[in-house]
């Protein structure tokens, strides 16, 4: 079994040191923050090469959720996720973790009613994911995929 870790607050901030630290702890992979990956792609590639520690997945690093109640934010998040997927493809990553709407709303706290219907939620999330189904089996980076 292989075990990877997500970024933690106590990890070094320098990218090379971060990869060395994770590798020294015995992890087999690293789930990187998407923005960190996109903003520092060359440094991440160098750290992967130097340590042999692969970036397996990405989580976070975008401003809008795929189930966001504000359409502009949802679409912005999708664009940012696409850039993360591009960068992941360049480093050999295998996936991205994309929560639908972390912390935006819960039925467990007042006002107990959603600003959008359950059907509306499903439509927003399905619309966000619809484009990704075309990418699931496509080889190469997302920029080469037909839309």
Secondary structure, 3 states (H helix, E strand, C coil): CCCEEECCCCCCCCHHHHHHHHHHCCCCEEEEEHHHHHHCHHHHHHHHHHHCCEEEEEECCCCCCCCCCCHHHHHHHHHHHHHHHHHHHHHCCCEEECCCCCCCCCCCCCCCCCCCCHHHHHHHHHHHHHHHHCCCCCCCCHHHCCC
